[in-house]
Amino acid sequence: MRLTDDQHRIILEETARLLGPGARVRLFGSRVDDSARGGDIDLYVETDRPIPNRAAAASRLTAILQRALGEQRIDIVLADPDTTPQPIHATARREGIVL
């Protein structure tokens, strides 16, 4: 997994602050491959409580993390109990690493 300890900590802290302590975060995509270089940070975030506006919450979390981690590409897929399952959700759960 290609995240520093500080990046890992910041992602978990900021996600919990915005979405609640029960939010679960998985890193997926190229950053799970230790032999790769570069790449954006792809995060799959699940919560047991409904999020009224998932798109706005994902955008807000992206902005918070970009400020905290520095300018880099961060993609967030946010799923709550009302989310219609999509192939990206299954892929992120299957291939992602729980943070």
N, C-alpha and C positions, 0 to 999 in steps of 0.2 A: 504494500500500500504506500503510495507516494504522497503522504502528508506528513508534515512535521508534527511533533507533539503539541506545539503551540497552535497550529492550524486545527488539529483534531479537537483540542480543548475549546478553542474559540467557536468552532462550528457547533459543538454540543451545547455550550453555554448560551449562545445567541439563539439557537433554535428553541431551547427550553424557555428562554426569556420571552420570546415572541409567541410560541405555540403551546407552551405549557410543558411541565416536566415529564409528561407521559409521551411526548413526541419521540418517535424512533427514527434514527437517521442511518442510511446506508450510503456508502460511497460505491459508485459503479462507473463503468466506462473505462477509459484508458488509464486512469489513475490507480486502478487496482493491479495493473501490470507493472511490477517492479523493474522490468527490463526496458520499458518504454521511456520516452523522454517527452517533456512538455505535456500538453493537453489541458483541457479545461477541467474544472472540478464539477463532476456530475453527482448530485445528491438526490436520493429518494427519501422523502420524509413522510411518515405515516402518523396519523393521530387518531385516537379513538373518539374524539369529540368533533362534531361538525364545525367546519370553518365556513362562515357565511360567504366569503368571497375568496376562494382558493387562489385565483390569479393575482389578486391584490396582495394576499399574504405571501405568496411565493416571490413576488416582485419586491416586497418590503424586506423579506429575509435576504434576497440576493443583494440588495443595496447595503444592508447592514453588514453582511459578510464581506462585500467588496471594500467597504470602508475599513473594516477590521483587518482584513488579510492583504490589502493592497490591490491595486488594479489588476485583475485577472478575470478571465471568463469563468462564471459560475452558473451552472444550469440546475434548477431545482424542479423536481417533479413532486408535487404535493398531493397526497391522497388522504381522504377522510372517509367516514362511513357512507357518505352520499356520493362518492366518486364512482363513476361508471368505469369498470375495469377496462384497461387498454393493454395492448401487447407490451408497451414500455414498462408497465407496472410489474408484469410477470418477469420480464427480463431483469429489471432492477432487483427484485426479490431473489431471483435465482442466482444472479451473478454478483450481486453487491456484497460488500463487506460491512457488517454492522459496526458502527462507531461507538 
